[in-house]
C-alpha cells in the first residue's frame, strides 16, 4: 500500500507544530524506498518541516496552518493540500480500518546494537498496516533537544492523518534507525538511518514556495460540499 509506506517514511519528521527550541537538520540514508538507496534531508524550524527525499521533490508541512505543500522541481510546480482536506483524507482512510482496533504499543525487544558508533536499544511497533522496528539511542549527542522537537505539539490535521503511528512521547531516546515493512499485498520494506544532525539556524526561505512555481489545483473529491470532519461525533 503506497500511501501507508509514504506515511511511515515521513513519520520521523511530521511530529512538529509549535516552536520547541533550536532548528534541526536531519540527514538520513534511506534504502528500499523508490527502488534503491538514497539520501533524505529533513529540516525542522519551529512548527514547519521540510523533507527532500530526492532533488526532484520537496514536501513542506506547516504545523501552524496544517497545510501540506509538495514542490515538483523539474516541472516547477506546486500542489497544496489544506488542513481540512488532509483531515478529510485521513477520515476516508479510517473507513478501511476497524474502529475497535486498539493502537499498538512500542515494545522493547531487549536487543542492543551499535550503529555508527552509537549504542541503541531495539523496539518494535506492530501496527495494523505496517510493522516498524526502531533502534533508539538513549545517549545520542543533543538527543534530548532533538527529541523535544519530535515531541512538540502536533497540529490537528496531522494528528488525524497519523492516528495509528507511534507517539514520540513514548520514545526513551532518539530513533536513529527505522525499518518499516508494509503488510498489504505487494509489501514493501525500507530502512532509514540518521547519518548526521545539525543544529545550525535554518532560513525561513527554505519553507517558502519559489515565486516562479506554478500551482496545480487539487481535484475536488468532495463535490464542493466541503471536507467531512475527521473527528467522531460528540
C-alpha positions in Angstrom: 0.0 0.0 0.0 1.9 3.0 -1.3 0.1 5.5 1.0 0.9 3.6 4.1 4.5 3.4 3.1 4.6 7.1 2.3 3.2 8.0 5.8 5.6 5.7 7.5 8.5 7.2 5.6 7.6 10.6 6.8 6.7 9.7 10.3 10.0 10.7 11.8 9.5 14.3 10.6 5.9 15.2 10.9 5.6 15.4 14.6 6.0 19.1 14.9 3.6 22.1 15.1 4.8 24.6 17.7 8.3 26.2 18.2 10.3 24.0 20.6 13.9 25.1 20.5 16.8 25.1 18.1 16.4 24.5 14.3 17.3 20.9 13.4 18.6 19.3 10.2 18.5 15.5 9.9 20.3 13.7 7.1 19.2 10.2 6.6 20.4 7.3 4.4 17.4 5.6 3.0 17.3 2.1 1.5 14.4 0.4 -0.3 12.2 3.4 -0.8 11.7 4.1 -4.5 13.7 1.1 -5.6 17.2 2.0 -4.3 19.4 3.7 -1.8 19.5 7.4 -1.4 19.7 10.4 0.9 16.8 12.2 2.5 17.2 15.6 4.3 14.7 16.8 6.9 14.7 20.4 8.1 12.7 21.5 11.2 12.2 25.1 12.1 9.6 25.8 14.8 6.3 24.5 13.5 7.5 23.9 10.0 9.1 20.8 8.4 10.8 20.4 5.0 11.6 17.0 3.6 13.7 16.5 0.5 13.6 12.7 -0.4 15.3 13.5 -3.7 16.5 16.5 -5.7 13.2 16.5 -7.7 10.7 16.6 -4.9 10.2 18.7 -1.7 7.4 18.3 0.8 6.7 21.1 3.3 4.3 20.8 6.3 3.2 23.9 8.2 2.0 23.0 11.7 0.5 26.4 12.2 -1.9 26.2 9.3 -2.0 22.4 8.8 -1.2 22.9 5.1 0.9 20.3 3.2 2.8 21.6 0.2 4.6 19.5 -2.4 7.1 21.1 -4.8 7.9 19.3 -8.0 11.2 20.9 -9.0 11.6 19.6 -12.6 8.2 20.9 -13.6 8.5 24.0 -11.3 5.0 23.2 -10.0 3.4 23.2 -6.5 0.4 21.2 -5.1 -1.2 22.4 -1.8 -3.4 20.3 0.5 -5.3 22.3 3.1 -5.7 21.2 6.7 -9.4 20.4 6.1 -8.6 18.2 3.1 -5.8 16.5 5.0 -8.2 15.6 7.8 -10.8 14.5 5.3 -8.3 12.2 3.6 -7.4 10.7 7.0 -11.1 10.2 7.7 -11.5 8.3 4.4 -8.5 6.1 5.3 -10.1 5.3 8.6 -13.1 3.7 6.9 -10.8 0.9 5.8 -9.8 0.2 9.5 -11.8 -1.3 12.3 -12.9 1.3 14.8 -12.4 -1.2 17.5 -8.7 -1.9 16.8 -6.5 -0.8 19.6 -3.5 1.3 18.8 -0.4 -0.9 19.2 2.3 0.0 21.7 6.0 0.5 21.3 7.7 -2.7 22.8 11.3 -3.2 23.8 12.9 -6.4 22.4 15.9 -6.3 24.8 18.3 -6.4 21.9 21.1 -3.9 21.6 23.2 -2.8 18.6 25.9 -0.3 17.9 25.1 1.9 14.8 27.7 4.3 13.6 29.4 4.2 17.0 26.2 4.9 18.9 24.7 2.3 21.2 21.0 1.6 20.6 18.1 -0.4 22.0 15.7 -2.1 19.7 11.9 -1.5 19.9 9.1 -3.0 17.8 5.8 -1.3 16.8 3.4 -3.8 15.2 0.7 -1.8 13.6 -2.4 -2.9 11.5 -0.9 -1.8 8.2 2.9 -2.0 8.8 5.5 -3.3 11.3 8.2 -0.9 12.4 11.5 -1.7 14.1 13.3 1.2 15.8 16.9 1.4 17.0 16.7 4.0 19.7 19.8 5.8 21.1 19.2 7.0 24.7 22.5 8.9 24.8 22.7 10.4 21.3 24.6 13.8 21.3 22.0 16.6 21.6 19.4 13.8 21.5 17.2 15.3 24.2 16.9 18.6 22.3 16.1 16.8 19.0 13.6 14.6 20.8 11.8 17.6 22.2 11.3 18.8 18.7 9.8 15.5 17.7 7.6 15.5 20.8 6.2 19.0 20.2 2.5 19.6 20.0 1.1 18.3 16.7 -1.4 20.0 14.5 -5.0 18.7 14.5 -4.7 17.9 10.8 -1.6 15.8 11.1 -2.9 14.1 14.3 -5.9 12.9 12.2 -3.7 11.7 9.4 -1.3 9.7 11.6 -3.6 8.3 14.3 -2.0 4.9 14.0 1.6 5.9 14.1 3.7 5.7 17.3 3.8 8.6 19.7 7.2 10.1 20.2 6.4 10.9 23.9 6.8 7.1 24.4 10.3 7.1 22.9 13.1 6.9 25.6 15.6 8.4 23.2 16.3 9.4 19.6 15.4 6.7 16.9 18.5 6.7 14.7 17.4 3.8 12.5 13.9 2.8 11.4 12.8 -0.2 9.4 9.3 -0.3 8.1 7.5 -3.2 6.4 4.0 -2.9 5.0 1.6 -5.8 5.4 -0.6 -5.4 2.3 -0.3 -7.2 -1.0 2.9 -6.3 -2.7 4.5 -5.5 0.6 7.4 -3.0 0.7 10.3 -2.5 3.2 12.5 0.4 3.7 15.2 1.4 6.2 16.3 4.9 7.2 19.3 5.7 9.3 20.3 9.1 10.6 23.9 9.8 9.4 24.2 13.4 10.6 22.4 16.0 12.7 22.9 19.8 12.5 21.6 22.4 14.9 22.5 25.4 12.8 19.9 28.1 12.1 17.7 27.5 9.0 16.5 30.3 6.8 12.7 30.9 6.5 13.2 30.8 2.8 13.7 27.1 3.0 10.0 26.7 3.7 8.7 29.1 1.0 7.4 28.3 -2.4 9.7 29.7 -5.2 7.9 32.6 -6.9 8.3 31.0 -10.4 6.5 27.8 -9.4 3.0 27.3 -10.9 0.3 26.0 -8.7 -1.6 22.8 -9.7 -5.1 22.7 -8.3 -6.1 19.5 -6.4 -9.3 17.8 -7.7 -12.4 18.4 -5.6 -13.0 14.9 -4.2 -15.9 16.2 -2.0 -18.1 17.7 -4.8 -17.8 21.3 -3.5 -19.6 20.3 -0.2 -16.5 20.8 1.9 -14.4 18.2 3.6 -16.1 15.9 6.1 -15.0 16.1 9.7 -12.2 13.6 10.7 -13.4 13.8 14.3 -16.0 11.4 15.7 -19.4 12.9 16.7 -19.7 14.1 20.3 
